[in-house]
């Protein structure tokens, strides 16, 4: 869907957009959360493509499953 636009596009498995009352969330699902280089690169390119200036965070699926509320960002761009 969007992987062809990214240098590490082969790491992207999918994307989800969630419209919520307080905020919208865009999730880009990747193959390997431990590949920090790919995660940071994908985040930087997404911000560039979207002309987004605020910081974005990366929440790892396994971390989110372990915590009831508010999983912490593993990476921030």
Secondary structure, 3 states (H helix, E strand, C coil): CCHHHCCCHHHEEEEEEEECCCCEEEEEEECCCCCHHHHHHHHHHHHHHHCCCCCCEECCHHHHHHCCCCCCCCEEC
